[in-house]
Amino acid sequence: MSEAVLSKIKELDSQDDYYGILKLIEEQSEPTLELALQYARACLNATHKTSDPYELVQKAHMALERYVSAGKDNPYWLFYKGYALYLDGLVPDALVRLERAARFVKIGRDDGLFSHIQTMRELCRQKMIESEFAGLKPEWRQQLMSHIETHFGKAHKLSSLHKVEVLHLEPTEEHPYHMLTTCGLAARCLPVPEGFESSLNQRLELCVMLPSNYKFEQDQDRDWPVYLLGKLIELVISAQSFIGFGYYVDYGAPFSRATAFTGLMLTALGEYPAESQLALLDGKEEVHFFEVIPLKPMEVHYRSQHTANELLGLFKKRGVMLTPIDEQRIDVVSDIATLHA
């Protein structure tokens, strides 16, 4: 591939003009492995700009298949092939290519390939776990729904993801805010630390409390709490470690352009009695209901150095209410002295 063609590809890539890259490469008279890799990369990037990526994925496959022998030890070829297989839904096959790509990539290279491979490997592992997630047995769903409507109120389905429903409860006089709760995560048996009784600690459902004037807009920026709950559903289903009271996640960046929150922590449902927060399945399997509390950057850092109860103590000390979510509330860890207390 000539320097002029490579330079033009870089220029078009900087403009996200992936179709321009495809047209340019298709015009070249002498195909090479490097051109095939650039072509496959452009096809895969272009899939993010269309609602029907099938044709682009097939074009990526065709470009790569011409160089199977040359690509078998090439981390780029293996990564693009794995990505294309992932988009085809052939997740186990994709993971095989990605695992091989990780063996041949040079760690520390400045193009981020190793990081991309690691991200895709994790996505594949999560998808494989999710495919094994059967969801709630009908009788358990009935028992959970009975608990929810008895203790929280009348609920209707807002959405569903991976066999888990997201239920919506309207504001009431006693609880003047919207409540979202999952119904179905309890089907996942979480790993329990040594010394804890499994049947009492391995199942949960998650709740999010939203202001009474909250507008459900199906916009990923403005409706970030709903989309965040979807991410947490995937997290719990694929979890390989314990998740319970005080569990926190640091995302390292705001959930969306519409919020300053960058992390979260699970707490008890502060405004509900203890009996509301615990459901029994078949009279023996405990299901804990936890509230998702969004955290601001310094709060997330503080939680990484302190216990959940210590952070909750700061909220209480500063008079900050956690229910419902308040976009305008202060960061309770607002000075270095508090951060290192």
KEKE-3310 file (N, C-alpha, C; in steps of 0.2 Angstrom, whole numbers, plus 5000, padded with zeros to 4 digits):
npx = (5004:5003:5011:5003:4990:4989:4990:4978:4968:4970:4966:4953:4948:4950:4939:4929:4924:4920:4914:4920:4933:4931:4927:4938:4948:4942:4945:4958:4970:4979:4977:4981:4987:4987:4979:4967:4965:4963:4951:4942:4942:4936:4924:4919:4919:4909:4898:4892:4885:4874:4857:4856:4868:4872:4877:4889:4896:4898:4905:4917:4921:4923:4934:4944:4945:4952:4965:4968:4978:4990:4985:4983:4992:4992:4989:4979:4972:4966:4959:4950:4943:4937:4929:4920:4914:4908:4898:4890:4884:4891:4897:4906:4915:4920:4927:4937:4946:4949:4956:4967:4972:4976:4987:4997:4998:5008:5011:5008:5009:5005:4993:4982:4977:4978:4970:4958:4956:4955:4943:4934:4935:4930:4917:4913:4914:4904:4893:4892:4889:4877:4869:4867:4859:4844:4833:4819:4810:4792:4784:4792:4793:4780:4779:4788:4782:4771:4776:4782:4771:4763:4771:4777:4768:4757:4763:4769:4776:4790:4801:4812:4826:4837:4829:4825:4814:4810:4802:4789:4784:4772:4773:4768:4757:4764:4776:4783:4789:4795:4797:4809:4810:4819:4814:4818:4832:4835:4835:4848:4861:4873:4890:4895:4904:4916:4910:4898:4880:4874:4860:4855:4861:4863:4855:4847:4838:4837:4834:4829:4826:4817:4814:4797:4794:4800:4804:4801:4810:4816:4829:4846:4855:4847:4839:4847:4847:4838:4845:4857:4852:4850:4863:4867:4860:4865:4878:4876:4871:4882:4891:4906:4909:4905:4890:4883:4876:4883:4892:4901:4903:4915:4915:4923:4920:4907:4890:4882:4881:4873:4874:4883:4887:4897:4899:4893:4883:4877:4864:4853:4835:4831:4819:4810:4802:4811:4805:4800:4811:4815:4812:4805:4808:4799:4798:4811:4823:4831:4828:4836:4832:4840:4845:4850:4862:4868:4884:4896:4912:4922:4916:4915:4929:4931:4923:4931:4941:4936:4922:4906:4896:4903:4904:4890:4887:4893:4884:4873:4878:4880:4867:4861:4849:4846:4836:4823:4834:4845:4849:4855:4862:4875:4892:4896:4909:4918:4930:4948:4952:4941:4942:4953:4950)
npy = (4994:5011:5026:5037:5032:5027:5038:5045:5036:5038:5051:5051:5042:5050:5058:5051:5045:5031:5025:5031:5027:5013:5014:5020:5010:4999:5004:5001:4993:4983:4971:4969:4962:4972:4982:4974:4973:4986:4988:4979:4984:4997:4993:4987:4998:5006:4999:5004:5015:5012:5004:4992:4981:4969:4967:4975:4968:4955:4959:4963:4950:4944:4951:4948:4934:4931:4931:4921:4912:4921:4928:4921:4922:4935:4949:4960:4955:4944:4950:4958:4948:4941:4951:4953:4940:4941:4951:4944:4935:4924:4920:4911:4907:4919:4922:4913:4918:4930:4927:4921:4932:4940:4933:4936:4950:4965:4971:4987:4994:5009:5010:5005:4992:4981:4984:4985:4972:4966:4972:4967:4953:4952:4956:4945:4935:4939:4939:4925:4920:4927:4920:4908:4911:4908:4915:4919:4906:4903:4902:4908:4921:4925:4925:4935:4946:4947:4951:4963:4971:4970:4977:4988:4993:4995:4989:4991:4985:4992:4990:4977:4966:4954:4943:4949:4960:4977:4986:4999:5010:5021:5038:5040:5046:5043:5039:5050:5049:5042:5024:5012:4995:4980:4964:4949:4947:4940:4927:4924:4916:4923:4923:4919:4926:4917:4910:4915:4912:4904:4903:4914:4926:4927:4931:4945:4960:4976:4993:5010:5026:5040:5058:5065:5073:5068:5064:5052:5049:5041:5044:5042:5051:5060:5051:5044:5037:5026:5019:5016:5007:4996:4993:4988:4977:4968:4968:4961:4949:4943:4943:4938:4939:4943:4953:4965:4974:4990:4988:4995:5004:5011:5021:5030:5041:5053:5046:5051:5065:5073:5073:5073:5063:5049:5036:5023:5016:5002:5002:5000:5001:5015:5022:5012:5000:4986:4973:4975:4975:4963:4948:4932:4917:4902:4901:4900:4905:4919:4936:4951:4968:4981:4998:5009:5020:5034:5041:5055:5061:5063:5057:5043:5040:5042:5031:5021:5021:5020:5013:5008:5012:5023:5032:5034:5040:5053:5058:5059:5068:5080:5082:5078:5071:5055:5049:5054:5052:5066:5077:5090:5089:5092:5087:5077:5074:5086:5092:5091:5088:5081:5070:5063:5059)
npz = (5000:4995:5002:4999:4998:5011:5019:5014:5019:5033:5034:5030:5040:5051:5049:5051:5040:5034:5024:5013:5015:5011:4998:4992:4994:4987:4974:4972:4963:4966:4978:4995:5011:5021:5015:5015:5029:5033:5026:5032:5044:5042:5038:5049:5058:5052:5054:5066:5061:5055:5054:5050:5049:5043:5029:5029:5038:5032:5021:5028:5032:5020:5015:5024:5023:5012:5016:5025:5028:5030:5040:5051:5062:5064:5074:5071:5061:5067:5077:5070:5063:5074:5080:5069:5069:5082:5080:5071:5080:5083:5096:5104:5094:5090:5102:5102:5092:5097:5109:5103:5096:5107:5111:5101:5100:5103:5119:5125:5114:5104:5098:5105:5103:5111:5122:5115:5111:5124:5129:5120:5122:5135:5133:5125:5135:5144:5136:5134:5146:5149:5140:5146:5156:5163:5168:5179:5186:5183:5194:5204:5199:5200:5214:5218:5211:5219:5231:5228:5224:5236:5245:5239:5229:5215:5200:5183:5168:5162:5154:5147:5148:5144:5149:5161:5169:5170:5181:5184:5196:5200:5208:5225:5239:5251:5246:5237:5223:5208:5206:5201:5198:5197:5191:5191:5192:5203:5199:5196:5204:5215:5218:5234:5248:5258:5273:5274:5273:5259:5254:5260:5255:5241:5231:5222:5219:5210:5213:5208:5212:5206:5204:5206:5195:5185:5168:5156:5143:5133:5129:5128:5134:5143:5149:5157:5170:5168:5158:5164:5174:5165:5162:5174:5176:5166:5172:5184:5180:5173:5183:5192:5205:5222:5225:5234:5248:5249:5238:5225:5210:5199:5186:5180:5172:5167:5167:5157:5145:5152:5165:5181:5188:5191:5196:5207:5221:5230:5242:5256:5255:5260:5264:5266:5276:5285:5282:5269:5261:5259:5251:5250:5242:5239:5252:5258:5250:5251:5244:5242:5241:5234:5234:5221:5221:5214:5212:5215:5208:5218:5229:5224:5224:5238:5243:5239:5247:5260:5271:5266:5275:5281:5271:5269:5281:5279:5270:5278:5288:5281:5278:5266:5256:5249:5242:5232:5217:5215:5204:5206:5219:5231:5230:5243:5247:5248:5250:5253:5266:5270:5261:5265:5278)
capx = (5000:5007:5010:4998:4984:4988:4988:4971:4964:4970:4962:4946:4946:4949:4933:4924:4921:4921:4912:4925:4938:4929:4927:4945:4951:4939:4947:4965:4971:4983:4975:4986:4984:4986:4973:4961:4964:4960:4945:4938:4941:4931:4917:4916:4917:4903:4892:4889:4882:4868:4853:4856:4875:4874:4881:4895:4900:4899:4911:4923:4923:4926:4941:4948:4945:4957:4971:4967:4985:4994:4982:4982:4996:4992:4984:4974:4967:4962:4954:4944:4939:4934:4924:4915:4910:4904:4893:4886:4881:4895:4902:4912:4920:4924:4932:4943:4950:4951:4961:4973:4975:4980:4994:5002:4999:5013:5008:5011:5009:5001:4986:4976:4974:4977:4964:4952:4955:4953:4936:4930:4935:4926:4910:4911:4913:4898:4887:4891:4886:4870:4866:4866:4854:4837:4828:4815:4804:4786:4781:4796:4791:4773:4780:4792:4777:4766:4780:4783:4764:4761:4776:4779:4763:4755:4768:4769:4783:4793:4805:4815:4832:4840:4824:4824:4809:4811:4795:4788:4779:4771:4773:4762:4758:4769:4783:4782:4794:4795:4802:4810:4813:4820:4811:4821:4839:4835:4837:4856:4864:4879:4895:4895:4910:4916:4907:4891:4875:4872:4853:4853:4864:4865:4850:4845:4834:4839:4829:4831:4821:4817:4809:4791:4793:4805:4801:4804:4810:4820:4835:4851:4858:4843:4836:4853:4846:4835:4850:4861:4849:4851:4870:4868:4857:4871:4883:4874:4870:4888:4896:4910:4911:4899:4887:4878:4876:4890:4895:4901:4906:4918:4915:4928:4917:4900:4886:4880:4883:4868:4875:4890:4888:4902:4899:4887:4884:4871:4862:4847:4830:4831:4813:4805:4804:4815:4801:4799:4817:4817:4807:4806:4805:4798:4799:4818:4828:4830:4830:4837:4831:4845:4844:4856:4864:4873:4890:4900:4919:4926:4912:4917:4936:4931:4921:4936:4946:4932:4917:4899:4893:4907:4901:4883:4888:4894:4878:4869:4881:4879:4860:4859:4844:4848:4830:4825:4840:4844:4855:4858:4864:4882:4897:4898:4916:4920:4937:4954:4952:4936:4944:4958:4948)
capy = (5000:5017:5031:5042:5029:5026:5045:5047:5032:5041:5057:5049:5039:5055:5062:5045:5043:5024:5023:5034:5022:5007:5016:5021:5003:4996:5007:4999:4987:4977:4970:4967:4960:4978:4985:4970:4974:4993:4987:4976:4989:5002:4990:4986:5004:5008:4996:5009:5020:5009:5000:4985:4980:4963:4968:4977:4962:4950:4962:4962:4943:4942:4954:4944:4927:4931:4931:4917:4909:4926:4932:4917:4925:4943:4951:4964:4950:4940:4955:4960:4942:4940:4956:4951:4934:4943:4954:4938:4931:4918:4922:4906:4907:4925:4922:4909:4922:4936:4924:4920:4939:4942:4930:4939:4957:4968:4975:4993:4998:5015:5011:5003:4986:4976:4986:4984:4965:4964:4974:4962:4946:4953:4956:4939:4931:4941:4936:4918:4919:4929:4915:4903:4914:4906:4919:4916:4901:4906:4902:4913:4927:4926:4926:4941:4951:4948:4954:4970:4974:4971:4981:4994:4996:4993:4990:4989:4984:4998:4987:4970:4965:4947:4940:4953:4965:4983:4988:5006:5011:5029:5041:5040:5051:5041:5039:5055:5048:5036:5019:5007:4989:4974:4958:4943:4946:4935:4920:4923:4915:4926:4920:4922:4925:4911:4911:4918:4907:4906:4905:4921:4931:4926:4934:4952:4964:4983:4999:5016:5031:5046:5063:5065:5077:5065:5063:5046:5051:5036:5047:5039:5056:5063:5046:5040:5032:5020:5015:5013:5001:4991:4991:4984:4970:4964:4967:4956:4942:4940:4944:4933:4940:4945:4960:4966:4981:4993:4987:5001:5004:5018:5021:5034:5046:5053:5041:5054:5072:5076:5072:5073:5056:5044:5030:5021:5011:4999:5003:4997:5005:5019:5024:5007:4995:4980:4968:4977:4974:4956:4943:4924:4912:4896:4901:4899:4908:4926:4940:4957:4973:4986:5005:5011:5027:5037:5045:5060:5058:5062:5052:5037:5039:5041:5025:5016:5021:5019:5008:5011:5016:5029:5037:5036:5045:5059:5061:5061:5074:5085:5083:5076:5065:5050:5047:5051:5055:5073:5079:5096:5089:5093:5081:5077:5074:5092:5095:5086:5085:5075:5064:5059:5058)
capz = (5000:4995:5007:4998:5000:5018:5021:5013:5023:5039:5034:5030:5046:5056:5048:5052:5033:5033:5017:5009:5015:5007:4991:4990:4994:4981:4968:4971:4958:4969:4985:5000:5017:5024:5013:5018:5036:5033:5023:5037:5050:5040:5038:5056:5061:5048:5057:5071:5058:5051:5058:5047:5048:5040:5023:5030:5042:5027:5017:5032:5032:5013:5014:5028:5021:5006:5019:5031:5030:5032:5045:5057:5068:5064:5079:5068:5057:5072:5081:5066:5062:5080:5080:5064:5072:5087:5077:5068:5085:5084:5101:5106:5088:5091:5108:5100:5088:5101:5113:5099:5095:5113:5111:5097:5101:5107:5124:5125:5107:5106:5095:5109:5100:5116:5126:5112:5112:5131:5129:5116:5126:5141:5130:5123:5141:5147:5132:5135:5153:5148:5136:5150:5161:5161:5170:5184:5186:5183:5201:5208:5197:5204:5221:5218:5209:5224:5236:5225:5224:5242:5249:5235:5226:5209:5195:5177:5165:5158:5148:5149:5146:5146:5154:5167:5168:5174:5183:5186:5201:5200:5214:5229:5244:5256:5243:5231:5218:5204:5208:5196:5202:5193:5193:5188:5193:5208:5196:5196:5211:5215:5222:5241:5252:5263:5280:5273:5271:5252:5253:5263:5252:5234:5226:5224:5214:5211:5213:5207:5214:5202:5206:5204:5189:5180:5161:5153:5136:5129:5127:5132:5139:5148:5153:5159:5176:5166:5154:5169:5177:5161:5162:5180:5175:5163:5177:5189:5176:5172:5189:5195:5212:5226:5224:5239:5252:5249:5232:5221:5203:5197:5179:5178:5167:5168:5164:5151:5145:5156:5173:5184:5192:5188:5199:5210:5227:5232:5249:5258:5253:5266:5266:5267:5282:5283:5279:5262:5257:5259:5248:5251:5237:5241:5259:5260:5246:5252:5239:5244:5237:5235:5230:5217:5223:5210:5216:5211:5207:5224:5233:5222:5227:5245:5244:5237:5253:5266:5270:5263:5281:5282:5266:5271:5287:5276:5267:5284:5291:5277:5277:5259:5255:5244:5239:5225:5214:5214:5200:5209:5225:5232:5231:5250:5249:5244:5252:5254:5272:5271:5257:5269:5285)
cpx = (5004:5006:5005:4991:4983:4987:4981:4967:4964:4966:4955:4943:4945:4942:4927:4920:4923:4919:4917:4931:4937:4929:4934:4949:4949:4942:4955:4965:4975:4981:4981:4983:4983:4980:4966:4960:4961:4953:4940:4937:4936:4924:4914:4915:4911:4897:4888:4885:4876:4864:4853:4864:4877:4878:4888:4899:4902:4905:4917:4925:4926:4933:4946:4950:4950:4964:4971:4974:4990:4991:4982:4987:4996:4987:4978:4969:4963:4957:4948:4940:4934:4928:4918:4911:4906:4898:4888:4883:4885:4900:4907:4917:4924:4929:4938:4948:4953:4957:4967:4976:4979:4986:4999:5002:5005:5010:5012:5011:5004:4995:4980:4974:4973:4971:4958:4950:4952:4945:4932:4930:4930:4918:4908:4910:4906:4892:4886:4888:4879:4866:4864:4861:4847:4832:4824:4810:4798:4783:4785:4794:4784:4774:4784:4787:4773:4770:4780:4776:4761:4765:4777:4773:4762:4761:4766:4775:4784:4797:4808:4821:4835:4836:4823:4820:4812:4804:4795:4783:4778:4772:4767:4763:4763:4776:4782:4787:4792:4799:4802:4813:4814:4816:4813:4828:4840:4836:4844:4858:4871:4884:4895:4901:4910:4914:4900:4886:4873:4865:4851:4856:4866:4861:4848:4841:4837:4834:4832:4825:4822:4812:4802:4790:4798:4801:4805:4804:4814:4825:4840:4855:4853:4840:4841:4851:4843:4840:4855:4859:4850:4858:4871:4865:4862:4876:4882:4873:4877:4893:4899:4912:4904:4897:4882:4878:4883:4894:4895:4905:4909:4919:4920:4926:4910:4896:4883:4882:4878:4869:4882:4892:4893:4903:4893:4888:4877:4870:4855:4841:4828:4824:4808:4807:4808:4811:4800:4805:4820:4812:4809:4804:4805:4799:4806:4823:4826:4833:4830:4836:4836:4843:4850:4857:4869:4878:4893:4907:4922:4922:4914:4924:4935:4928:4926:4941:4942:4926:4911:4896:4897:4904:4894:4883:4889:4888:4873:4871:4880:4871:4858:4855:4846:4842:4825:4832:4840:4851:4859:4862:4872:4886:4898:4905:4919:4926:4942:4954:4947:4938:4948:4956:4947)
cpy = (5006:5022:5036:5039:5028:5033:5047:5043:5035:5047:5056:5046:5045:5059:5057:5044:5036:5022:5026:5030:5016:5009:5017:5014:4999:4998:5004:4993:4981:4976:4967:4965:4967:4982:4981:4972:4981:4992:4984:4981:4994:4999:4989:4992:5007:5005:5000:5014:5018:5005:4993:4983:4974:4963:4970:4971:4957:4953:4962:4955:4941:4945:4950:4937:4926:4930:4927:4914:4915:4929:4928:4919:4932:4945:4955:4959:4946:4944:4956:4954:4941:4945:4955:4945:4936:4946:4949:4934:4925:4919:4917:4906:4914:4925:4918:4914:4928:4933:4923:4927:4941:4939:4933:4947:4959:4972:4981:4997:5003:5015:5008:4996:4981:4978:4984:4976:4963:4966:4969:4955:4947:4953:4949:4934:4933:4938:4929:4916:4921:4923:4909:4905:4913:4910:4916:4911:4905:4907:4907:4920:4930:4928:4933:4947:4952:4952:4962:4974:4975:4976:4988:4997:4993:4994:4988:4989:4990:4995:4980:4969:4958:4944:4943:4959:4971:4986:4995:5006:5019:5032:5041:5046:5050:5041:5043:5055:5042:5031:5014:5001:4984:4969:4952:4942:4941:4928:4919:4922:4918:4922:4923:4921:4920:4914:4914:4912:4909:4907:4911:4927:4931:4929:4941:4955:4972:4988:5005:5021:5038:5051:5062:5068:5074:5063:5057:5047:5046:5039:5045:5044:5058:5057:5041:5035:5025:5015:5012:5007:4995:4988:4986:4977:4966:4963:4961:4949:4939:4941:4937:4934:4943:4952:4960:4973:4983:4992:4993:5000:5011:5017:5026:5040:5047:5048:5044:5061:5076:5076:5072:5067:5052:5037:5028:5016:5008:5000:5000:5002:5010:5021:5019:5002:4989:4974:4969:4975:4967:4951:4936:4921:4905:4895:4901:4903:4916:4931:4947:4963:4979:4993:5007:5019:5030:5041:5050:5058:5058:5057:5045:5035:5038:5034:5020:5015:5020:5014:5012:5015:5023:5034:5039:5041:5052:5062:5063:5068:5080:5087:5082:5070:5061:5048:5053:5054:5062:5075:5085:5095:5090:5087:5082:5077:5080:5095:5089:5083:5080:5069:5060:5058:5051)
cpz = (5000:5001:5006:5000:5007:5021:5020:5017:5030:5039:5034:5037:5052:5055:5049:5045:5031:5026:5012:5009:5011:5000:4988:4990:4988:4975:4967:4967:4961:4976:4989:5006:5021:5022:5015:5025:5037:5031:5028:5043:5048:5040:5045:5060:5058:5051:5062:5068:5054:5056:5055:5045:5044:5034:5024:5034:5037:5023:5021:5031:5025:5012:5018:5026:5015:5009:5025:5033:5033:5038:5052:5063:5068:5069:5077:5065:5062:5076:5076:5064:5068:5081:5075:5066:5077:5085:5073:5073:5087:5090:5103:5100:5089:5097:5106:5097:5093:5106:5110:5098:5101:5114:5107:5097:5105:5112:5124:5119:5108:5102:5098:5107:5106:5120:5122:5112:5119:5132:5126:5119:5132:5139:5128:5129:5144:5143:5133:5141:5152:5144:5140:5156:5159:5163:5176:5182:5186:5190:5205:5205:5200:5211:5222:5216:5215:5230:5234:5226:5231:5246:5245:5231:5219:5204:5188:5173:5161:5152:5151:5145:5148:5151:5160:5166:5173:5175:5185:5190:5201:5207:5218:5235:5249:5253:5236:5226:5214:5206:5202:5200:5196:5195:5189:5189:5199:5205:5195:5203:5211:5219:5229:5245:5257:5270:5280:5270:5264:5251:5255:5259:5245:5229:5228:5218:5215:5210:5212:5208:5210:5204:5203:5197:5183:5173:5158:5146:5131:5125:5131:5137:5144:5152:5156:5165:5173:5162:5159:5173:5172:5161:5169:5180:5171:5168:5182:5186:5175:5177:5191:5202:5216:5225:5230:5242:5251:5243:5228:5215:5202:5189:5176:5173:5169:5165:5157:5151:5149:5163:5175:5188:5188:5191:5203:5216:5228:5240:5250:5256:5259:5268:5266:5273:5280:5280:5271:5258:5257:5257:5249:5245:5239:5249:5262:5257:5247:5246:5242:5239:5239:5231:5227:5218:5219:5214:5212:5212:5214:5229:5231:5225:5235:5247:5243:5243:5260:5265:5268:5269:5282:5277:5267:5277:5284:5273:5273:5287:5287:5275:5269:5259:5249:5239:5238:5223:5213:5210:5202:5215:5225:5232:5239:5252:5245:5246:5253:5261:5274:5267:5261:5276:5287)
residu = (MET:SER:GLU:ALA:VAL:LEU:SER:LYS:ILE:LYS:GLU:LEU:ASP:SER:GLN:ASP:ASP:TYR:TYR:GLY:ILE:LEU:LYS:LEU:ILE:GLU:GLU:GLN:SER:GLU:PRO:THR:LEU:GLU:LEU:ALA:LEU:GLN:TYR:ALA:ARG:ALA:CYS:LEU:ASN:ALA:THR:HIS:LYS:THR:SER:ASP:PRO:TYR:GLU:LEU:VAL:GLN:LYS:ALA:HIS:MET:ALA:LEU:GLU:ARG:TYR:VAL:SER:ALA:GLY:LYS:ASP:ASN:PRO:TYR:TRP:LEU:PHE:TYR:LYS:GLY:TYR:ALA:LEU:TYR:LEU:ASP:GLY:LEU:VAL:PRO:ASP:ALA:LEU:VAL:ARG:LEU:GLU:ARG:ALA:ALA:ARG:PHE:VAL:LYS:ILE:GLY:ARG:ASP:ASP:GLY:LEU:PHE:SER:HIS:ILE:GLN:THR:MET:ARG:GLU:LEU:CYS:ARG:GLN:LYS:MET:ILE:GLU:SER:GLU:PHE:ALA:GLY:LEU:LYS:PRO:GLU:TRP:ARG:GLN:GLN:LEU:MET:SER:HIS:ILE:GLU:THR:HIS:PHE:GLY:LYS:ALA:HIS:LYS:LEU:SER:SER:LEU:HIS:LYS:VAL:GLU:VAL:LEU:HIS:LEU:GLU:PRO:THR:GLU:GLU:HIS:PRO:TYR:HIS:MET:LEU:THR:THR:CYS:GLY:LEU:ALA:ALA:ARG:CYS:LEU:PRO:VAL:PRO:GLU:GLY:PHE:GLU:SER:SER:LEU:ASN:GLN:ARG:LEU:GLU:LEU:CYS:VAL:MET:LEU:PRO:SER:ASN:TYR:LYS:PHE:GLU:GLN:ASP:GLN:ASP:ARG:ASP:TRP:PRO:VAL:TYR:LEU:LEU:GLY:LYS:LEU:ILE:GLU:LEU:VAL:ILE:SER:ALA:GLN:SER:PHE:ILE:GLY:PHE:GLY:TYR:TYR:VAL:ASP:TYR:GLY:ALA:PRO:PHE:SER:ARG:ALA:THR:ALA:PHE:THR:GLY:LEU:MET:LEU:THR:ALA:LEU:GLY:GLU:TYR:PRO:ALA:GLU:SER:GLN:LEU:ALA:LEU:LEU:ASP:GLY:LYS:GLU:GLU:VAL:HIS:PHE:PHE:GLU:VAL:ILE:PRO:LEU:LYS:PRO:MET:GLU:VAL:HIS:TYR:ARG:SER:GLN:HIS:THR:ALA:ASN:GLU:LEU:LEU:GLY:LEU:PHE:LYS:LYS:ARG:GLY:VAL:MET:LEU:THR:PRO:ILE:ASP:GLU:GLN:ARG:ILE:ASP:VAL:VAL:SER:ASP:ILE:ALA:THR:LEU:HIS:ALA)
# end
